[in-house]
Every structure is written in structure tokens, then in C-alpha cells.
Amino acid sequence: MFSKNVGKIDRIIRIIVGIALLAGFVMSPDAPYRWLYLIGIVPLATGLMSSCALYSLIGINTCKIKK
């Protein structure tokens, strides 16, 4: 479906940041702008799928492909 363009280190960082943001959403129920933590879905999803649409548009590829 999508070509893999997210490398291993990039992928790990995205997953950690996504989980941290979603944890912030859960752990701060009374924060005034709590819904902004939901942006963590984006890095988590792109990290799990190893594909980033923005990278595709810009032409960046951090995934090392073995030939």
C-alpha cells in the first residue's frame, strides 16, 4: 500500500513520542487544551506503519533498503 520510508531510529522515536503524548492525554484530565495531546496518534501511526505521507511528498527516505 504505502512504501516504507521511515528508518529504524526514526520509527522508534516516533513511537515513543506518540505514546508519551497519548499518555499525557490520559494523565491530565483537567488540562485546558487536553485534546492537543491527541496529535500523538500521528507519530504513533506513522511509526507503526513505517510510512510517512509527508516524507513521500518531500522525497525523504530514512529507511535503508538492502539491494
N, CA, C and O atoms as a CHARMM CRD file, in Angstrom:
* protein
*
  268
    1    1 MET  N      0.83200  -1.17800   0.00000 PROA 1      0.00000
    2    1 MET  CA     0.00000   0.00000   0.00000 PROA 1      0.00000
    3    1 MET  C      0.88100   1.24800   0.00000 PROA 1      0.00000
    4    1 MET  O      0.93500   1.95900  -1.00300 PROA 1      0.00000
    5    2 PHE  N      1.56300   1.52200   1.09300 PROA 2      0.00000
    6    2 PHE  CA     2.49500   2.63000   1.15800 PROA 2      0.00000
    7    2 PHE  C      3.90800   2.07200   1.17100 PROA 2      0.00000
    8    2 PHE  O      4.15500   1.01300   1.74600 PROA 2      0.00000
    9    3 SER  N      4.82200   2.77300   0.54700 PROA 3      0.00000
   10    3 SER  CA     6.20500   2.32900   0.58800 PROA 3      0.00000
   11    3 SER  C      6.82300   2.74100   1.90800 PROA 3      0.00000
   12    3 SER  O      6.50400   3.80000   2.45000 PROA 3      0.00000
   13    4 LYS  N      7.70100   1.90800   2.42000 PROA 4      0.00000
   14    4 LYS  CA     8.35200   2.19700   3.68600 PROA 4      0.00000
   15    4 LYS  C      9.40300   3.27500   3.46600 PROA 4      0.00000
   16    4 LYS  O     10.30200   3.12300   2.63900 PROA 4      0.00000
   17    5 ASN  N      9.28200   4.35900   4.21200 PROA 5      0.00000
   18    5 ASN  CA    10.24600   5.43800   4.09300 PROA 5      0.00000
   19    5 ASN  C     10.68900   5.96700   5.45900 PROA 5      0.00000
   20    5 ASN  O     11.28500   7.04000   5.54900 PROA 5      0.00000
   21    6 VAL  N     10.39600   5.21200   6.52100 PROA 6      0.00000
   22    6 VAL  CA    10.78900   5.59700   7.87300 PROA 6      0.00000
   23    6 VAL  C     11.77200   4.55400   8.39300 PROA 6      0.00000
   24    6 VAL  O     11.45000   3.36900   8.47900 PROA 6      0.00000
   25    7 GLY  N     12.97300   5.00800   8.73800 PROA 7      0.00000
   26    7 GLY  CA    14.01900   4.11700   9.21500 PROA 7      0.00000
   27    7 GLY  C     13.80800   3.65000  10.64500 PROA 7      0.00000
   28    7 GLY  O     12.85100   4.05700  11.30500 PROA 7      0.00000
   29    8 LYS  N     14.70100   2.79700  11.12000 PROA 8      0.00000
   30    8 LYS  CA    14.55500   2.16400  12.42100 PROA 8      0.00000
   31    8 LYS  C     14.59700   3.17800  13.56400 PROA 8      0.00000
   32    8 LYS  O     13.71100   3.17400  14.41900 PROA 8      0.00000
   33    9 ILE  N     15.59800   4.03600  13.59200 PROA 9      0.00000
   34    9 ILE  CA    15.71800   5.01300  14.68200 PROA 9      0.00000
   35    9 ILE  C     14.57100   6.01800  14.61700 PROA 9      0.00000
   36    9 ILE  O     13.98800   6.36100  15.64600 PROA 9      0.00000
   37   10 ASP  N     14.24900   6.48400  13.43300 PROA 10     0.00000
   38   10 ASP  CA    13.13500   7.40900  13.23600 PROA 10     0.00000
   39   10 ASP  C     11.83400   6.76900  13.72100 PROA 10     0.00000
   40   10 ASP  O     11.01200   7.42500  14.36100 PROA 10     0.00000
   41   11 ARG  N     11.66100   5.51000  13.41800 PROA 11     0.00000
   42   11 ARG  CA    10.46500   4.76800  13.80100 PROA 11     0.00000
   43   11 ARG  C     10.35500   4.65900  15.32600 PROA 11     0.00000
   44   11 ARG  O      9.27900   4.87200  15.88500 PROA 11     0.00000
   45   12 ILE  N     11.44900   4.33400  15.99300 PROA 12     0.00000
   46   12 ILE  CA    11.44700   4.19700  17.45200 PROA 12     0.00000
   47   12 ILE  C     11.11000   5.53100  18.11100 PROA 12     0.00000
   48   12 ILE  O     10.32000   5.58600  19.05400 PROA 12     0.00000
   49   13 ILE  N     11.71800   6.61000  17.60500 PROA 13     0.00000
   50   13 ILE  CA    11.44400   7.93700  18.16900 PROA 13     0.00000
   51   13 ILE  C      9.97800   8.31200  17.98500 PROA 13     0.00000
   52   13 ILE  O      9.35300   8.84700  18.90100 PROA 13     0.00000
   53   14 ARG  N      9.43500   8.03600  16.82100 PROA 14     0.00000
   54   14 ARG  CA     8.02700   8.35500  16.55900 PROA 14     0.00000
   55   14 ARG  C      7.10500   7.58400  17.50200 PROA 14     0.00000
   56   14 ARG  O      6.14100   8.14600  18.02200 PROA 14     0.00000
   57   15 ILE  N      7.39000   6.31600  17.72500 PROA 15     0.00000
   58   15 ILE  CA     6.54800   5.50400  18.60300 PROA 15     0.00000
   59   15 ILE  C      6.62400   6.01400  20.03900 PROA 15     0.00000
   60   15 ILE  O      5.59900   6.11100  20.71500 PROA 15     0.00000
   61   16 ILE  N      7.82100   6.34100  20.51000 PROA 16     0.00000
   62   16 ILE  CA     7.97700   6.83900  21.87700 PROA 16     0.00000
   63   16 ILE  C      7.26500   8.17600  22.05500 PROA 16     0.00000
   64   16 ILE  O      6.56800   8.38000  23.04800 PROA 16     0.00000
   65   17 VAL  N      7.43500   9.07900  21.10600 PROA 17     0.00000
   66   17 VAL  CA     6.77400  10.38900  21.19700 PROA 17     0.00000
   67   17 VAL  C      5.25900  10.23100  21.14700 PROA 17     0.00000
   68   17 VAL  O      4.54300  10.89200  21.89900 PROA 17     0.00000
   69   18 GLY  N      4.76900   9.37100  20.27800 PROA 18     0.00000
   70   18 GLY  CA     3.33200   9.13800  20.17600 PROA 18     0.00000
   71   18 GLY  C      2.74400   8.58200  21.45800 PROA 18     0.00000
   72   18 GLY  O      1.69300   9.03400  21.91100 PROA 18     0.00000
   73   19 ILE  N      3.42000   7.59800  22.04700 PROA 19     0.00000
   74   19 ILE  CA     2.94800   7.01500  23.30300 PROA 19     0.00000
   75   19 ILE  C      3.00400   8.04700  24.42400 PROA 19     0.00000
   76   19 ILE  O      2.09200   8.11100  25.24800 PROA 19     0.00000
   77   20 ALA  N      4.06500   8.85700  24.46600 PROA 20     0.00000
   78   20 ALA  CA     4.19700   9.87900  25.50700 PROA 20     0.00000
   79   20 ALA  C      3.07300  10.91400  25.40600 PROA 20     0.00000
   80   20 ALA  O      2.50300  11.31200  26.42200 PROA 20     0.00000
   81   21 LEU  N      2.75900  11.34400  24.19900 PROA 21     0.00000
   82   21 LEU  CA     1.68300  12.32300  24.02900 PROA 21     0.00000
   83   21 LEU  C      0.32100  11.74000  24.40500 PROA 21     0.00000
   84   21 LEU  O     -0.49400  12.41500  25.03400 PROA 21     0.00000
   85   22 LEU  N      0.07900  10.50500  24.02400 PROA 22     0.00000
   86   22 LEU  CA    -1.18900   9.87600  24.38200 PROA 22     0.00000
   87   22 LEU  C     -1.27400   9.62000  25.88400 PROA 22     0.00000
   88   22 LEU  O     -2.35600   9.70400  26.46500 PROA 22     0.00000
   89   23 ALA  N     -0.14200   9.30900  26.51500 PROA 23     0.00000
   90   23 ALA  CA    -0.11600   9.15400  27.97100 PROA 23     0.00000
   91   23 ALA  C     -0.42100  10.49500  28.64200 PROA 23     0.00000
   92   23 ALA  O     -1.11400  10.53300  29.65800 PROA 23     0.00000
   93   24 GLY  N      0.08500  11.57700  28.08700 PROA 24     0.00000
   94   24 GLY  CA    -0.22700  12.90500  28.61000 PROA 24     0.00000
   95   24 GLY  C     -1.70900  13.20400  28.51600 PROA 24     0.00000
   96   24 GLY  O     -2.26900  13.85500  29.39900 PROA 24     0.00000
   97   25 PHE  N     -2.34600  12.74100  27.46800 PROA 25     0.00000
   98   25 PHE  CA    -3.78900  12.92100  27.30800 PROA 25     0.00000
   99   25 PHE  C     -4.54900  12.19700  28.40900 PROA 25     0.00000
  100   25 PHE  O     -5.49500  12.73500  28.98400 PROA 25     0.00000
  101   26 VAL  N     -4.12800  10.98100  28.69400 PROA 26     0.00000
  102   26 VAL  CA    -4.81100  10.16700  29.69900 PROA 26     0.00000
  103   26 VAL  C     -4.53300  10.68100  31.11200 PROA 26     0.00000
  104   26 VAL  O     -5.41700  10.66100  31.96800 PROA 26     0.00000
  105   27 MET  N     -3.31400  11.13800  31.35200 PROA 27     0.00000
  106   27 MET  CA    -2.90100  11.50300  32.70400 PROA 27     0.00000
  107   27 MET  C     -3.27300  12.93300  33.10800 PROA 27     0.00000
  108   27 MET  O     -3.10600  13.29300  34.27400 PROA 27     0.00000
  109   28 SER  N     -3.75900  13.74000  32.20200 PROA 28     0.00000
  110   28 SER  CA    -4.13200  15.11800  32.56100 PROA 28     0.00000
  111   28 SER  C     -5.58000  15.40200  32.16100 PROA 28     0.00000
  112   28 SER  O     -5.83500  16.10000  31.18000 PROA 28     0.00000
  113   29 PRO  N     -6.51800  14.85700  32.92400 PROA 29     0.00000
  114   29 PRO  CA    -7.93300  15.01000  32.55400 PROA 29     0.00000
  115   29 PRO  C     -8.47500  16.43400  32.69600 PROA 29     0.00000
  116   29 PRO  O     -9.49300  16.76000  32.08600 PROA 29     0.00000
  117   30 ASP  N     -7.82300  17.28400  33.48300 PROA 30     0.00000
  118   30 ASP  CA    -8.33900  18.63400  33.69300 PROA 30     0.00000
  119   30 ASP  C     -7.55700  19.71100  32.95300 PROA 30     0.00000
  120   30 ASP  O     -7.78300  20.89900  33.18600 PROA 30     0.00000
  121   31 ALA  N     -6.65500  19.32900  32.07900 PROA 31     0.00000
  122   31 ALA  CA    -5.85000  20.29900  31.33300 PROA 31     0.00000
  123   31 ALA  C     -6.74500  21.07300  30.36200 PROA 31     0.00000
  124   31 ALA  O     -7.64100  20.48900  29.75300 PROA 31     0.00000
  125   32 PRO  N     -6.51300  22.37000  30.21300 PROA 32     0.00000
  126   32 PRO  CA    -7.39600  23.17500  29.35600 PROA 32     0.00000
  127   32 PRO  C     -7.34100  22.79100  27.86700 PROA 32     0.00000
  128   32 PRO  O     -8.37000  22.80100  27.19100 PROA 32     0.00000
  129   33 TYR  N     -6.17400  22.46300  27.36600 PROA 33     0.00000
  130   33 TYR  CA    -6.05300  22.08000  25.96000 PROA 33     0.00000
  131   33 TYR  C     -5.65200  20.61300  25.85200 PROA 33     0.00000
  132   33 TYR  O     -4.73600  20.26800  25.10600 PROA 33     0.00000
  133   34 ARG  N     -6.32300  19.77200  26.58000 PROA 34     0.00000
  134   34 ARG  CA    -6.01900  18.33800  26.64800 PROA 34     0.00000
  135   34 ARG  C     -6.10600  17.67500  25.27800 PROA 34     0.00000
  136   34 ARG  O     -5.33000  16.76200  24.99800 PROA 34     0.00000
  137   35 TRP  N     -6.99800  18.09300  24.44200 PROA 35     0.00000
  138   35 TRP  CA    -7.21400  17.47200  23.13900 PROA 35     0.00000
  139   35 TRP  C     -5.99400  17.58300  22.23600 PROA 35     0.00000
  140   35 TRP  O     -5.85900  16.80400  21.29300 PROA 35     0.00000
  141   36 LEU  N     -5.09400  18.54200  22.50500 PROA 36     0.00000
  142   36 LEU  CA    -3.88200  18.68100  21.69200 PROA 36     0.00000
  143   36 LEU  C     -2.95800  17.47300  21.83300 PROA 36     0.00000
  144   36 LEU  O     -2.16600  17.18700  20.93400 PROA 36     0.00000
  145   37 TYR  N     -3.05700  16.76700  22.95500 PROA 37     0.00000
  146   37 TYR  CA    -2.25700  15.56200  23.14100 PROA 37     0.00000
  147   37 TYR  C     -2.63100  14.47300  22.13100 PROA 37     0.00000
  148   37 TYR  O     -1.83200  13.57300  21.87000 PROA 37     0.00000
  149   38 LEU  N     -3.81400  14.54600  21.57300 PROA 38     0.00000
  150   38 LEU  CA    -4.24600  13.53600  20.60700 PROA 38     0.00000
  151   38 LEU  C     -3.44600  13.57700  19.31200 PROA 38     0.00000
  152   38 LEU  O     -3.53900  12.66100  18.49500 PROA 38     0.00000
  153   39 ILE  N     -2.65900  14.63300  19.11900 PROA 39     0.00000
  154   39 ILE  CA    -1.77700  14.69300  17.95200 PROA 39     0.00000
  155   39 ILE  C     -0.76800  13.53900  18.00400 PROA 39     0.00000
  156   39 ILE  O     -0.13800  13.22100  16.99500 PROA 39     0.00000
  157   40 GLY  N     -0.61600  12.91600  19.16900 PROA 40     0.00000
  158   40 GLY  CA     0.27400  11.76900  19.32200 PROA 40     0.00000
  159   40 GLY  C     -0.13500  10.57100  18.47500 PROA 40     0.00000
  160   40 GLY  O      0.66000   9.65400  18.26700 PROA 40     0.00000
  161   41 ILE  N     -1.35800  10.57500  17.99300 PROA 41     0.00000
  162   41 ILE  CA    -1.81600   9.48800  17.12300 PROA 41     0.00000
  163   41 ILE  C     -1.01500   9.47500  15.82200 PROA 41     0.00000
  164   41 ILE  O     -0.72200   8.40900  15.28100 PROA 41     0.00000
  165   42 VAL  N     -0.66300  10.65300  15.32300 PROA 42     0.00000
  166   42 VAL  CA     0.04200  10.75700  14.03700 PROA 42     0.00000
  167   42 VAL  C      1.43000  10.12300  14.10100 PROA 42     0.00000
  168   42 VAL  O      1.71800   9.24700  13.28500 PROA 42     0.00000
  169   43 PRO  N      2.31900  10.52500  15.04100 PROA 43     0.00000
  170   43 PRO  CA     3.63200   9.87400  15.05500 PROA 43     0.00000
  171   43 PRO  C      3.55300   8.39400  15.41900 PROA 43     0.00000
  172   43 PRO  O      4.35300   7.59300  14.93500 PROA 43     0.00000
  173   44 LEU  N      2.59900   8.02900  16.26300 PROA 44     0.00000
  174   44 LEU  CA     2.45000   6.61700  16.61200 PROA 44     0.00000
  175   44 LEU  C      2.04100   5.80200  15.39000 PROA 44     0.00000
  176   44 LEU  O      2.60200   4.73400  15.14400 PROA 44     0.00000
  177   45 ALA  N      1.08300   6.28500  14.63300 PROA 45     0.00000
  178   45 ALA  CA     0.61600   5.56800  13.44300 PROA 45     0.00000
  179   45 ALA  C      1.71000   5.48300  12.38000 PROA 45     0.00000
  180   45 ALA  O      1.91400   4.42500  11.78600 PROA 45     0.00000
  181   46 THR  N      2.41400   6.58900  12.13700 PROA 46     0.00000
  182   46 THR  CA     3.46100   6.55300  11.11500 PROA 46     0.00000
  183   46 THR  C      4.63100   5.69300  11.55400 PROA 46     0.00000
  184   46 THR  O      5.29500   5.07700  10.72100 PROA 46     0.00000
  185   47 GLY  N      4.88900   5.64300  12.85300 PROA 47     0.00000
  186   47 GLY  CA     5.94500   4.77500  13.35100 PROA 47     0.00000
  187   47 GLY  C      5.58400   3.30800  13.23000 PROA 47     0.00000
  188   47 GLY  O      6.43000   2.48500  12.88000 PROA 47     0.00000
  189   48 LEU  N      4.33900   2.97500  13.51500 PROA 48     0.00000
  190   48 LEU  CA     3.90700   1.58000  13.41700 PROA 48     0.00000
  191   48 LEU  C      3.80200   1.11100  11.96700 PROA 48     0.00000
  192   48 LEU  O      4.05800  -0.05800  11.67600 PROA 48     0.00000
  193   49 MET  N      3.43000   2.00600  11.05900 PROA 49     0.00000
  194   49 MET  CA     3.29300   1.62900   9.65300 PROA 49     0.00000
  195   49 MET  C      4.59800   1.75000   8.88000 PROA 49     0.00000
  196   49 MET  O      4.70000   1.24400   7.76200 PROA 49     0.00000
  197   50 SER  N      5.60200   2.41400   9.45900 PROA 50     0.00000
  198   50 SER  CA     6.89100   2.67100   8.79600 PROA 50     0.00000
  199   50 SER  C      6.72900   3.46200   7.50500 PROA 50     0.00000
  200   50 SER  O      7.53100   3.32900   6.58000 PROA 50     0.00000
  201   51 SER  N      5.70500   4.27300   7.45000 PROA 51     0.00000
  202   51 SER  CA     5.44800   5.07800   6.26600 PROA 51     0.00000
  203   51 SER  C      4.91400   6.43900   6.68300 PROA 51     0.00000
  204   51 SER  O      4.02300   6.53400   7.52700 PROA 51     0.00000
  205   52 CYS  N      5.46400   7.49100   6.08700 PROA 52     0.00000
  206   52 CYS  CA     5.04600   8.85500   6.40000 PROA 52     0.00000
  207   52 CYS  C      4.66600   9.55600   5.09600 PROA 52     0.00000
  208   52 CYS  O      5.46900   9.63300   4.16700 PROA 52     0.00000
  209   53 ALA  N      3.44100  10.06300   5.03800 PROA 53     0.00000
  210   53 ALA  CA     2.96500  10.73700   3.83100 PROA 53     0.00000
  211   53 ALA  C      3.74800  12.01900   3.56100 PROA 53     0.00000
  212   53 ALA  O      4.03200  12.33900   2.40700 PROA 53     0.00000
  213   54 LEU  N      4.09400  12.74600   4.60500 PROA 54     0.00000
  214   54 LEU  CA     4.87000  13.97700   4.43800 PROA 54     0.00000
  215   54 LEU  C      6.24900  13.67000   3.85600 PROA 54     0.00000
  216   54 LEU  O      6.73100  14.39500   2.98600 PROA 54     0.00000
  217   55 TYR  N      6.87900  12.60800   4.32800 PROA 55     0.00000
  218   55 TYR  CA     8.17400  12.19600   3.76900 PROA 55     0.00000
  219   55 TYR  C      8.03400  11.88300   2.27800 PROA 55     0.00000
  220   55 TYR  O      8.91500  12.21900   1.48700 PROA 55     0.00000
  221   56 SER  N      6.94200  11.24800   1.89900 PROA 56     0.00000
  222   56 SER  CA     6.71700  10.92000   0.48900 PROA 56     0.00000
  223   56 SER  C      6.58000  12.17500  -0.36100 PROA 56     0.00000
  224   56 SER  O      7.10800  12.23700  -1.47100 PROA 56     0.00000
  225   57 LEU  N      5.87400  13.17300   0.15800 PROA 57     0.00000
  226   57 LEU  CA     5.68800  14.42100  -0.58900 PROA 57     0.00000
  227   57 LEU  C      6.99400  15.18900  -0.75400 PROA 57     0.00000
  228   57 LEU  O      7.26200  15.76100  -1.81000 PROA 57     0.00000
  229   58 ILE  N      7.80400  15.19400   0.30500 PROA 58     0.00000
  230   58 ILE  CA     9.06200  15.93300   0.26800 PROA 58     0.00000
  231   58 ILE  C     10.16400  15.14200  -0.43000 PROA 58     0.00000
  232   58 ILE  O     11.10200  15.72800  -0.97200 PROA 58     0.00000
  233   59 GLY  N     10.05700  13.83000  -0.41800 PROA 59     0.00000
  234   59 GLY  CA    11.07300  12.99200  -1.05100 PROA 59     0.00000
  235   59 GLY  C     12.14400  12.51200  -0.09000 PROA 59     0.00000
  236   59 GLY  O     13.25200  12.18400  -0.51300 PROA 59     0.00000
  237   60 ILE  N     11.82800  12.46700   1.19700 PROA 60     0.00000
  238   60 ILE  CA    12.78300  12.00000   2.19500 PROA 60     0.00000
  239   60 ILE  C     12.56700  10.51400   2.43300 PROA 60     0.00000
  240   60 ILE  O     11.43200  10.03800   2.45400 PROA 60     0.00000
  241   61 ASN  N     13.66800   9.78100   2.61200 PROA 61     0.00000
  242   61 ASN  CA    13.59500   8.36900   2.91800 PROA 61     0.00000
  243   61 ASN  C     14.69300   8.05100   3.93800 PROA 61     0.00000
  244   61 ASN  O     15.87600   8.09400   3.60100 PROA 61     0.00000
  245   62 THR  N     14.31100   7.73200   5.18100 PROA 62     0.00000
  246   62 THR  CA    15.29600   7.38600   6.20000 PROA 62     0.00000
  247   62 THR  C     15.44900   5.88200   6.34400 PROA 62     0.00000
  248   62 THR  O     16.23100   5.41300   7.17200 PROA 62     0.00000
  249   63 CYS  N     14.71700   5.13200   5.55400 PROA 63     0.00000
  250   63 CYS  CA    14.77700   3.67100   5.60000 PROA 63     0.00000
  251   63 CYS  C     15.88700   3.17900   4.67800 PROA 63     0.00000
  252   63 CYS  O     15.91100   3.49100   3.48800 PROA 63     0.00000
  253   64 LYS  N     16.80100   2.40700   5.25000 PROA 64     0.00000
  254   64 LYS  CA    17.87300   1.84600   4.44600 PROA 64     0.00000
  255   64 LYS  C     17.38600   0.56900   3.79800 PROA 64     0.00000
  256   64 LYS  O     17.03800  -0.39400   4.48100 PROA 64     0.00000
  257   65 ILE  N     17.36300   0.56700   2.48900 PROA 65     0.00000
  258   65 ILE  CA    16.87700  -0.58100   1.72500 PROA 65     0.00000
  259   65 ILE  C     18.07900  -1.40100   1.27600 PROA 65     0.00000
  260   65 ILE  O     19.02400  -0.87400   0.68900 PROA 65     0.00000
  261   66 LYS  N     18.02800  -2.71100   1.56400 PROA 66     0.00000
  262   66 LYS  CA    19.10900  -3.59400   1.13400 PROA 66     0.00000
  263   66 LYS  C     18.90000  -3.96200  -0.33100 PROA 66     0.00000
  264   66 LYS  O     17.80300  -4.33400  -0.74900 PROA 66     0.00000
  265   67 LYS  N     19.97400  -3.84700  -1.09300 PROA 67     0.00000
  266   67 LYS  CA    19.87600  -4.18400  -2.52300 PROA 67     0.00000
  267   67 LYS  C     20.53900  -5.50000  -2.80300 PROA 67     0.00000
  268   67 LYS  O     20.55900  -5.95000  -3.94900 PROA 67     0.00000
